């Protein structure tokens, strides 16, 4: 049995990828960004692995805690 990936909520995804919430949702709908896993009507999550694969494939610079200050 494998250990499941950590699941990221939208706020955690947007802390890593420098786009607005609206831009993220438009990108998900168009297929530009990874599709979420729906846990409920109002709850969507993304596997951490999918987000980091997306980041590395696009050459996106990840925000660090030092840059947030």
Backbone torsions as a table, in degrees:
resi	resn	phi	psi	omega
1	UNK	NA	130.9	-179.0
2	UNK	-92.7	154.8	177.6
3	UNK	-80.5	128.3	-178.8
4	UNK	-69.1	154.9	176.1
5	UNK	-65.0	155.2	170.9
6	UNK	-69.6	141.7	179.2
7	UNK	-103.4	133.8	-177.7
8	UNK	-107.6	134.5	173.1
9	UNK	-82.6	169.3	-175.4
10	UNK	-56.8	-39.9	-178.9
11	UNK	-62.3	-39.3	178.9
12	UNK	-69.6	-38.0	178.0
13	UNK	-63.3	-45.6	-177.3
14	UNK	-71.8	-18.0	172.5
15	UNK	-72.3	-21.7	179.5
16	UNK	-96.3	-34.6	-174.8
17	UNK	-114.2	121.4	-173.7
18	UNK	-78.4	68.5	173.6
19	UNK	-134.1	162.5	178.0
20	UNK	-77.6	164.1	177.5
21	UNK	-59.5	-43.0	-179.4
22	UNK	-63.8	-44.3	178.2
23	UNK	-61.7	-40.1	178.8
24	UNK	-61.4	-48.6	-177.8
25	UNK	-64.8	-37.6	176.0
26	UNK	-64.0	-42.6	179.0
27	UNK	-65.0	-37.7	176.7
28	UNK	-64.7	-45.6	-178.5
29	UNK	-62.8	-37.6	-178.3
30	UNK	-82.6	-11.1	-178.6
31	UNK	94.5	-0.5	-179.7
32	UNK	-70.7	-35.4	-179.8
33	UNK	-111.6	159.1	-178.7
34	UNK	-59.1	144.6	177.8
35	UNK	-76.0	144.6	178.9
36	UNK	-83.7	168.3	168.1
37	UNK	-100.9	123.9	-179.8
38	UNK	-86.6	120.6	177.0
39	UNK	-95.8	-15.3	179.6
40	UNK	-170.1	-173.7	-178.5
41	UNK	-61.8	-39.5	-176.4
42	UNK	-116.4	15.2	-177.3
43	UNK	-123.5	118.6	176.1
44	UNK	-126.1	141.9	178.1
45	UNK	-135.5	158.5	177.4
46	UNK	-125.1	133.4	174.7
47	UNK	-61.0	133.6	-179.1
48	UNK	-55.4	-38.0	179.2
49	UNK	-58.8	-43.8	-179.9
50	UNK	-62.9	-40.5	-179.2
51	UNK	-67.1	-45.1	-179.7
52	UNK	-69.2	-31.9	173.4
53	UNK	-65.1	-42.0	177.6
54	UNK	-61.5	-46.6	-179.8
55	UNK	-59.5	-47.7	-177.7
56	UNK	-68.7	-33.8	180.0
57	UNK	-70.7	-26.6	-178.9
58	UNK	-99.0	-6.3	-179.0
59	UNK	67.0	32.5	-179.2
60	UNK	-78.6	136.8	176.5
61	UNK	-80.8	122.6	-179.7
62	UNK	-77.5	134.9	175.3
63	UNK	-67.1	135.2	175.5
64	UNK	-105.9	167.4	-179.8
65	UNK	-63.7	-31.4	179.0
66	UNK	-68.6	-34.4	-179.7
67	UNK	-73.5	-24.7	-178.0
68	UNK	-73.1	-22.6	-176.6
69	UNK	-75.3	NA	NA
